[in-house]
Amino acid sequence: METDTRTRILDAAEQLFVRHGLDATTLRMITAEAQANLAGVNYHFGSKEALIEAVFRRRLTGLNEQRIAALTAFEEAAGGAPLKPRQIVEAFFGVAIRMAADRNGGQTFMRLLGRSYTEPTEFVRTFLAEEYAEVIARFKAAFFKALPDVPQEEFLWRFHFMMGALSYAISGTEALRMLGPIDDADPEALYARLMSFLIGGLRAPLPDSVAKHIAKPARRPRAKRAA
């Protein structure tokens, strides 16, 4: 059965966005790759921004639904007790790593998502913030409950670093060739390595300079003397 025009456009756009970036990819490049015409893009999407949103939503919605489902399953099994940090990391990052191993579209999309984290436009930054709002809120609450000894401000930094590590890992090893040959053909090995790295960073002790800064009480303003 011939692939429909809308799907061909989405597939072509996804692949070209990974290769060239969102800004550098033109609608004409997409239509040429998809063997479609501009009228087809306008009919199905209306604009390039709407097409970008459709490319992300096609897989991101399902990814975040899987994350929420995995977290909910862990929480129900825990019966109200705090989850183990590894379980939360598995629910958020493990699901993404496994999607990145899927060569039937998941791998390409995750590389696009990783690139969008490191090269965000204002439009994409706003769009992703909206798409992630619910899932980030759920996972932050679970992490805060599981790691009460980690100050929330410090946790946000660590989550930021974890997202960066995920983005780099799923983008492929081309950028690492300066270090020597690295084989990323085994997705299970990549999963194990990244999970170990993320858990280690999440549970690392606070640096002394950070601990002192957080522990230092805020200085209260002096009360004004009556004239």
Residue frames relative to the residue before (quaternion, step in Angstrom):
aa qw qx qy qz dx dy dz
M 1.0000 0.0000 0.0000 0.0000 0.00 0.00 0.00
E 0.4593 -0.6989 0.4756 0.2729 3.55 -0.84 0.95
T 0.4863 -0.6580 0.4923 0.2970 3.55 -0.98 0.89
D 0.4647 -0.6961 0.4629 0.2921 3.58 -0.87 0.89
T 0.6854 -0.5263 0.3241 0.3851 3.54 -1.24 0.58
R 0.6465 0.5342 -0.3326 0.4312 3.60 0.88 -0.88
T 0.6748 0.4861 -0.2960 0.4698 3.59 0.91 -0.90
R 0.6343 0.5249 -0.3364 0.4570 3.60 0.97 -0.77
I 0.6482 0.5078 -0.3179 0.4699 3.58 0.98 -0.80
L 0.6595 0.5025 -0.3109 0.4647 3.61 0.93 -0.86
D 0.6565 0.5085 -0.3126 0.4613 3.59 0.94 -0.86
A 0.6715 0.4955 -0.2955 0.4651 3.57 0.92 -0.93
A 0.6545 0.5135 -0.3154 0.4565 3.58 0.91 -0.89
E 0.6416 0.5365 -0.3224 0.4434 3.58 0.93 -0.89
Q 0.6942 0.4772 -0.2770 0.4622 3.56 0.85 -0.96
L 0.6860 0.4795 -0.2867 0.4662 3.59 0.95 -0.86
F 0.6090 0.5422 -0.3536 0.4584 3.60 1.05 -0.67
V 0.6407 0.5093 -0.3273 0.4723 3.59 1.03 -0.73
R 0.6990 0.4887 -0.2744 0.4442 3.58 0.90 -0.94
H 0.8429 0.2264 -0.0539 0.4852 3.56 0.78 -1.07
G 0.5271 -0.6037 0.4401 0.4049 3.60 1.15 -0.37
L 0.6398 -0.5622 0.3682 0.3729 3.54 -1.21 0.49
D 0.7065 0.4782 -0.2809 0.4395 3.58 0.82 -0.95
A 0.7141 0.4749 -0.2649 0.4407 3.58 0.91 -0.90
T 0.6246 0.5288 -0.3435 0.4608 3.60 1.18 -0.38
T 0.1917 -0.7965 0.5668 0.0870 3.56 -0.69 1.08
L 0.6397 -0.5189 0.4002 0.4018 3.55 -1.28 0.34
R 0.6267 0.5371 -0.3442 0.4476 3.60 1.04 -0.69
M 0.6172 0.5234 -0.3423 0.4774 3.59 1.06 -0.70
I 0.6654 0.5115 -0.2993 0.4538 3.57 0.96 -0.87
T 0.6845 0.4817 -0.2982 0.4589 3.58 0.87 -0.91
A 0.6200 0.5319 -0.3462 0.4613 3.58 1.07 -0.68
E 0.6670 0.4993 -0.2921 0.4695 3.57 0.96 -0.91
A 0.7343 0.4296 -0.2220 0.4764 3.56 1.00 -0.88
Q 0.3230 -0.7477 0.4993 0.2955 3.58 1.31 -0.23
A 0.4753 0.6116 -0.4566 0.4376 3.49 0.91 1.11
N 0.3822 -0.6999 0.5340 0.2807 3.59 -1.24 -0.25
L 0.6960 -0.4841 0.3257 0.4185 3.55 -1.27 0.31
A 0.5919 0.5734 -0.3675 0.4310 3.56 1.08 -0.64
G 0.6355 0.5316 -0.3251 0.4560 3.57 1.09 -0.74
V 0.6342 0.5133 -0.3261 0.4773 3.59 1.03 -0.78
N 0.6712 0.4974 -0.2979 0.4618 3.57 0.88 -0.94
Y 0.6530 0.5259 -0.3169 0.4435 3.58 0.98 -0.82
H 0.7659 0.3945 -0.2037 0.4650 3.59 0.81 -1.01
F 0.8252 0.2245 -0.0832 0.5116 3.59 1.04 -0.74
G 0.4035 -0.7554 0.4434 0.2646 3.60 1.02 -0.61
S 0.7957 -0.0917 0.0899 0.5919 3.59 1.03 -0.73
K 0.6469 -0.5069 0.3859 0.4192 3.57 -1.28 0.23
E 0.6411 0.5236 -0.3376 0.4482 3.61 0.97 -0.78
A 0.6503 0.4993 -0.3180 0.4761 3.58 0.97 -0.79
L 0.6181 0.5290 -0.3379 0.4732 3.59 1.08 -0.68
I 0.6314 0.5260 -0.3301 0.4644 3.61 0.95 -0.85
E 0.6512 0.5121 -0.3141 0.4638 3.58 0.91 -0.90
A 0.6620 0.5124 -0.3063 0.4531 3.58 0.94 -0.89
V 0.6200 0.5404 -0.3367 0.4584 3.60 1.04 -0.80
F 0.6943 0.4622 -0.2803 0.4751 3.59 0.87 -0.90
R 0.6880 0.5026 -0.3002 0.4288 3.59 0.81 -0.98
R 0.5625 0.6373 -0.3907 0.3534 3.57 1.04 -0.72
R 0.8071 0.2042 -0.1108 0.5429 3.60 0.96 -0.77
L 0.6093 0.5866 -0.3602 0.3935 3.61 1.07 -0.66
T 0.6096 0.5525 -0.3578 0.4418 3.59 1.01 -0.75
G 0.6861 0.4746 -0.2832 0.4732 3.57 0.89 -0.92
L 0.6175 0.5499 -0.3394 0.4484 3.58 1.02 -0.78
N 0.7063 0.4528 -0.2695 0.4728 3.58 0.84 -0.96
E 0.6029 0.5378 -0.3586 0.4676 3.59 1.11 -0.57
Q 0.6424 0.5050 -0.3205 0.4791 3.59 1.02 -0.75
R 0.6295 0.5332 -0.3360 0.4545 3.58 1.02 -0.76
I 0.6724 0.4867 -0.2948 0.4733 3.58 0.87 -0.94
A 0.6475 0.5221 -0.3202 0.4535 3.59 0.95 -0.85
A 0.6590 0.5019 -0.3090 0.4674 3.59 0.95 -0.86
L 0.6573 0.5011 -0.3084 0.4708 3.59 0.95 -0.86
T 0.6463 0.5245 -0.3154 0.4558 3.59 0.94 -0.88
A 0.6449 0.5206 -0.3222 0.4575 3.59 0.96 -0.83
F 0.6494 0.5012 -0.3153 0.4772 3.59 0.96 -0.82
E 0.6704 0.5067 -0.3010 0.4509 3.59 0.92 -0.89
E 0.6501 0.5069 -0.3203 0.4667 3.58 0.97 -0.80
A 0.6548 0.5027 -0.3099 0.4717 3.59 1.01 -0.78
A 0.6659 0.5093 -0.2965 0.4574 3.60 1.11 -0.70
G 0.3044 -0.8049 0.4707 0.1949 3.60 1.21 -0.32
G 0.7657 -0.3602 0.1867 0.4991 3.57 1.00 0.79
A 0.5661 0.5813 -0.3948 0.4309 3.60 1.21 -0.25
P 0.6061 -0.5465 0.4099 0.4075 3.62 -1.14 0.44
L 0.4542 -0.6732 0.5088 0.2856 3.54 -1.05 0.71
K 0.5212 -0.5634 0.5128 0.3846 3.53 -1.29 0.23
P 0.5831 -0.6046 0.4007 0.3659 3.63 -0.92 0.80
R 0.6176 0.5557 -0.3497 0.4329 3.59 1.03 -0.74
Q 0.6327 0.5332 -0.3416 0.4457 3.59 1.00 -0.71
I 0.6677 0.4923 -0.3051 0.4677 3.58 0.95 -0.84
V 0.6332 0.5179 -0.3215 0.4770 3.56 1.02 -0.81
E 0.6346 0.5319 -0.3222 0.4589 3.57 1.00 -0.83
A 0.6802 0.5061 -0.2955 0.4403 3.58 0.90 -0.94
F 0.7389 0.3998 -0.2336 0.4895 3.60 0.96 -0.77
F 0.8015 0.3128 -0.1525 0.4863 3.56 0.62 -1.13
G 0.6238 0.5642 -0.3471 0.4148 3.59 1.00 -0.75
V 0.6306 0.5295 -0.3266 0.4641 3.57 1.00 -0.83
A 0.6658 0.5056 -0.2999 0.4595 3.58 0.98 -0.85
I 0.6449 0.5221 -0.3271 0.4522 3.58 0.96 -0.84
R 0.6655 0.4980 -0.3059 0.4643 3.56 0.98 -0.82
M 0.6169 0.5143 -0.3550 0.4784 3.60 1.05 -0.61
A 0.6440 0.5367 -0.3226 0.4395 3.59 1.02 -0.77
A 0.6472 0.5092 -0.3204 0.4683 3.60 1.22 -0.39
D 0.5682 0.6004 -0.3760 0.4188 3.59 1.28 -0.23
R 0.2519 -0.8067 0.5209 0.1201 3.58 -0.46 1.19
N 0.5991 0.5449 -0.3727 0.4531 3.60 1.25 0.07
G 0.8211 -0.1956 0.0643 0.5324 3.55 0.81 1.03
G 0.6307 0.5714 -0.3442 0.3965 3.56 1.01 -0.75
Q 0.6478 0.5330 -0.3199 0.4404 3.57 0.96 -0.85
T 0.6626 0.4985 -0.3055 0.4682 3.58 0.91 -0.91
F 0.6705 0.5045 -0.3100 0.4471 3.56 0.88 -0.91
M 0.6721 0.4971 -0.3159 0.4487 3.59 0.88 -0.87
R 0.6148 0.5165 -0.3555 0.4784 3.59 1.11 -0.55
L 0.6231 0.5196 -0.3315 0.4815 3.56 1.08 -0.70
L 0.6559 0.5086 -0.3124 0.4621 3.57 0.93 -0.89
G 0.6450 0.5183 -0.3184 0.4625 3.57 0.99 -0.82
R 0.6541 0.5029 -0.3113 0.4716 3.56 1.00 -0.82
S 0.6493 0.5261 -0.3250 0.4427 3.58 1.01 -0.74
Y 0.6042 0.5463 -0.3587 0.4559 3.60 1.18 -0.48
T 0.7584 0.3992 -0.2008 0.4745 3.55 0.96 -0.91
E 0.7781 0.2193 -0.1291 0.5743 3.60 1.21 -0.46
P 0.1423 0.8476 -0.5050 0.0798 3.60 0.80 0.91
T 0.2949 -0.6801 0.6330 0.2233 3.53 -1.19 0.63
E 0.6635 -0.4987 0.3531 0.4318 3.59 -1.19 0.33
F 0.6333 0.5425 -0.3238 0.4469 3.57 1.01 -0.82
V 0.7028 0.4552 -0.2680 0.4765 3.59 0.84 -0.99
R 0.6076 0.5570 -0.3502 0.4449 3.59 1.02 -0.75
T 0.6806 0.4765 -0.2830 0.4792 3.58 0.91 -0.93
F 0.6499 0.5314 -0.3092 0.4469 3.55 0.95 -0.92
L 0.6954 0.4695 -0.2818 0.4653 3.60 0.84 -0.96
A 0.5989 0.5580 -0.3618 0.4462 3.60 1.06 -0.68
E 0.6652 0.4902 -0.2946 0.4801 3.57 1.00 -0.82
E 0.6764 0.5003 -0.2942 0.4534 3.58 0.93 -0.89
Y 0.7295 0.4325 -0.2271 0.4787 3.57 1.08 -0.74
A 0.4131 0.7632 -0.4509 0.2089 3.62 1.20 -0.35
E 0.7165 0.4519 -0.2685 0.4587 3.59 0.71 -1.03
V 0.7030 0.4722 -0.2886 0.4467 3.58 0.78 -0.97
I 0.6418 0.5145 -0.3331 0.4609 3.61 0.98 -0.76
A 0.6340 0.5319 -0.3321 0.4526 3.59 0.96 -0.80
R 0.6625 0.5044 -0.3050 0.4622 3.59 0.93 -0.87
F 0.7138 0.4555 -0.2699 0.4585 3.57 0.85 -0.92
K 0.6023 0.5396 -0.3661 0.4605 3.60 1.03 -0.63
A 0.6502 0.5153 -0.3178 0.4591 3.59 0.91 -0.89
A 0.6655 0.4982 -0.3064 0.4637 3.60 0.95 -0.85
F 0.6583 0.4999 -0.3096 0.4700 3.58 0.97 -0.83
F 0.6459 0.5210 -0.3298 0.4501 3.62 0.90 -0.87
K 0.6644 0.4978 -0.2939 0.4737 3.58 1.04 -0.79
A 0.6986 0.4765 -0.2682 0.4616 3.58 1.00 -0.83
L 0.7893 0.2387 -0.1023 0.5564 3.58 1.12 -0.68
P 0.0178 -0.8547 0.5188 0.0041 3.61 0.57 1.11
D 0.6588 0.5216 -0.3127 0.4429 3.60 1.16 -0.48
V 0.6243 0.4969 -0.3479 0.4923 3.60 1.26 -0.13
P 0.4277 -0.7071 0.4905 0.2768 3.64 -0.54 1.08
Q 0.5823 -0.6283 0.3845 0.3441 3.56 -0.95 0.85
E 0.6229 0.5354 -0.3475 0.4524 3.59 0.99 -0.75
E 0.6668 0.4926 -0.3008 0.4714 3.58 0.96 -0.86
F 0.6242 0.5365 -0.3493 0.4479 3.58 1.01 -0.76
L 0.6362 0.5358 -0.3417 0.4376 3.61 0.93 -0.81
W 0.6228 0.5171 -0.3373 0.4806 3.59 1.06 -0.71
R 0.6775 0.4969 -0.2992 0.4523 3.55 0.90 -0.91
F 0.6299 0.5144 -0.3369 0.4743 3.58 1.02 -0.72
H 0.6053 0.5530 -0.3349 0.4644 3.57 1.09 -0.75
F 0.6760 0.4770 -0.2904 0.4808 3.58 0.92 -0.91
M 0.6333 0.5363 -0.3276 0.4516 3.60 1.03 -0.75
M 0.6338 0.5145 -0.3252 0.4773 3.57 1.02 -0.78
G 0.6410 0.5246 -0.3208 0.4593 3.57 1.03 -0.77
A 0.6461 0.5134 -0.3171 0.4674 3.57 0.99 -0.83
L 0.6317 0.5234 -0.3267 0.4694 3.58 0.99 -0.81
S 0.6555 0.5254 -0.3130 0.4430 3.58 0.87 -0.96
Y 0.6813 0.4873 -0.2882 0.4640 3.56 0.92 -0.92
A 0.6606 0.5294 -0.3120 0.4313 3.56 0.97 -0.87
I 0.7411 0.4173 -0.2374 0.4693 3.59 0.90 -0.86
S 0.5728 0.6107 -0.3826 0.3907 3.59 1.24 -0.15
G 0.5797 -0.5797 0.3785 0.4298 3.57 1.28 -0.16
T 0.5311 -0.6722 0.4354 0.2765 3.55 -1.26 0.37
E 0.3316 0.7713 -0.4981 0.2168 3.61 1.21 0.14
A 0.6877 0.4964 -0.2837 0.4474 3.56 0.97 -0.88
L 0.6813 0.5059 -0.2860 0.4451 3.60 1.21 -0.36
R 0.3977 0.7547 -0.4621 0.2423 3.59 1.24 0.00
M 0.5579 0.6053 -0.3936 0.4091 3.59 1.17 -0.44
L 0.6594 0.5105 -0.3062 0.4592 3.59 1.18 -0.48
G 0.6383 -0.4666 0.3448 0.5059 3.55 1.24 -0.42
P 0.6982 -0.4712 0.3172 0.4359 3.60 -1.24 0.15
I 0.0043 -0.7791 0.6260 -0.0332 3.57 -0.90 0.99
D 0.2435 -0.7871 0.5558 0.1103 3.56 -0.74 1.10
D 0.0349 -0.8089 0.5869 -0.0016 3.58 -0.58 1.15
A 0.3297 0.7854 -0.4713 0.2286 3.58 1.20 0.48
D 0.6946 0.4442 -0.2690 0.4978 3.60 1.18 -0.46
P 0.2907 -0.7975 0.4993 0.1737 3.63 -0.22 1.22
E 0.6185 0.5447 -0.3561 0.4404 3.61 1.09 -0.61
A 0.6395 0.5108 -0.3234 0.4750 3.57 1.06 -0.74
L 0.6306 0.5209 -0.3284 0.4724 3.58 1.02 -0.81
Y 0.6312 0.5413 -0.3185 0.4551 3.56 0.98 -0.90
A 0.6912 0.4842 -0.2841 0.4551 3.59 0.81 -1.01
R 0.6614 0.5130 -0.3087 0.4518 3.58 0.94 -0.87
L 0.7045 0.4676 -0.2800 0.4546 3.56 0.82 -1.00
M 0.6381 0.5241 -0.3388 0.4509 3.61 0.96 -0.80
S 0.6426 0.5180 -0.3213 0.4642 3.58 0.96 -0.84
F 0.6568 0.5139 -0.2997 0.4633 3.57 0.97 -0.90
L 0.6828 0.4971 -0.2945 0.4471 3.59 0.87 -0.94
I 0.6533 0.5061 -0.3136 0.4676 3.58 0.93 -0.87
G 0.6435 0.5280 -0.3230 0.4504 3.58 0.97 -0.84
G 0.6807 0.4808 -0.2918 0.4694 3.57 0.93 -0.86
L 0.6461 0.5355 -0.3181 0.4411 3.56 1.01 -0.80
R 0.7652 0.3721 -0.1889 0.4903 3.58 0.97 -0.87
A 0.4005 0.7355 -0.4734 0.2730 3.62 1.23 0.03
P 0.5326 -0.6200 0.4571 0.3507 3.61 -1.06 0.65
L 0.5699 -0.5954 0.4413 0.3550 3.55 -1.16 0.58
P 0.4806 -0.6258 0.5158 0.3337 3.62 -1.00 0.71
D 0.6215 -0.5802 0.3725 0.3720 3.57 -1.05 0.76
S 0.6661 0.5143 -0.3176 0.4371 3.58 0.88 -0.89
V 0.6569 0.4898 -0.3059 0.4847 3.58 1.07 -0.74
A 0.6467 0.5298 -0.3201 0.4456 3.58 0.93 -0.88
K 0.6597 0.4979 -0.3114 0.4689 3.59 0.97 -0.81
H 0.6427 0.5305 -0.3210 0.4499 3.55 1.00 -0.83
I 0.6938 0.4703 -0.2769 0.4699 3.57 0.93 -0.90
A 0.6949 0.4879 -0.2773 0.4496 3.57 0.99 -0.84
K 0.5648 0.6225 -0.3846 0.3815 3.59 1.18 -0.46
P 0.3817 -0.7426 0.4905 0.2495 3.64 -0.57 1.03
A 0.5327 -0.6238 0.4669 0.3303 3.53 -1.11 0.68
R 0.4273 -0.7031 0.5081 0.2547 3.57 -0.98 0.86
R 0.3438 -0.7496 0.5321 0.1914 3.53 -0.79 1.04
P 0.4853 -0.6572 0.4731 0.3297 3.61 -0.95 0.73
R 0.5098 -0.6549 0.4673 0.3046 3.55 -1.04 0.79
A 0.4728 -0.6599 0.5025 0.2974 3.53 -1.06 0.78
K 0.4619 -0.6819 0.4911 0.2838 3.54 -0.98 0.80
R 0.4279 -0.6934 0.5184 0.2596 3.55 -1.02 0.84
A 0.5222 -0.6224 0.4806 0.3302 3.51 -1.11 0.71
A 0.5143 -0.6512 0.4618 0.3132 3.54 -1.01 0.78
